[in-house]
Amino acid sequence: MEDVQNSPAQVAMPIDRVGVKNLKLPLVVRDRAQGSQHTVATVDIGVDLPAEFKGTHMSRFVEALENWSEELDYNSMKRLLEDVKERLHARKAYALFRFPYFVRKGAPSTGSSGLVWYECRLTGELGDGKPSFLLELEVPVMTVCPCSKAISDEGAHSQRAVVRMSIRMTGFSWMEEFIDLAEAAGSSPVYTLLKREDEKYVTEDAFAHPTFVEDVVRAAAQRLEGHPHVAWFRVEVESFESIHCHNAFASIEREVRKG
């Protein structure tokens, strides 16, 4: 049969990325507490396309994923990217996995257990050299406004905020390390299941540690700078203000030089 994709392009212009988006598949990821956990990923996968070719072979991306059923880590992602490059005769390949990551967290007073989920993204790219990986995490926290607390006779406004981290690493690290790091930067972590004793503890502890959005982003950035496996990061904190009709945000981006 005629291979139309390999025929000459009408416009001889190279394409940076071409492929398929929003594929759903079951996924196994590494879990610090249990060893591994099962989740569901939405996957984008693609390659570059030279100027001389009209199109790529879309079915080969799906075939690559159908033949890939490994735990997601550095080596398995590298093998997937190498397979995609080979199948598509490409110079560059990339894959993006978006998935919820679950951590079972005990409430601070009663120990009542509940699953908290975190939105994660892992992007891998492979050209002629070593693959590069970008881990992105969204971690919800609670913040209490220091100004509101200082000027009020009673109470202060508090709200949920989200710490968004983009991280390039030089070695393996647990996702829980970065979740812990982000939660420690806010006034309090958030929980799924809280009894009355827990609500009392969380509220009092948060009000004892008021934080501006600027405080949270600086604290998270300081911890990321000190992490032994972080080579580059961008951290943004967005606060969903409870008494304003707008959100507040702050961000820091750094390349980390070790030694």
Secondary structure, DSSP 8 states (H G I E B T S, - for coil): ---GGGS--SS---EEEEEEEEEEEEEEEEETTTEEEEEEEEEEEEEEE-TT-S---HHHHHHHHHT---EESHHHHHHHHHHHHHHHT-S-EEEEEEEEEEEEEE-TTT--EEEEEEEEEEEEEESSS--EEEEEEEEEEEEE-HHHHHH-SS---EEEEEEEEEEEESS---HHHHHHHHHHHSSEE--S---HHHHHHHHHHHHTS---HHHHHHHHHHHHHT-TTEEEEEEEEEE--SSSSS-EEEEEEEE----
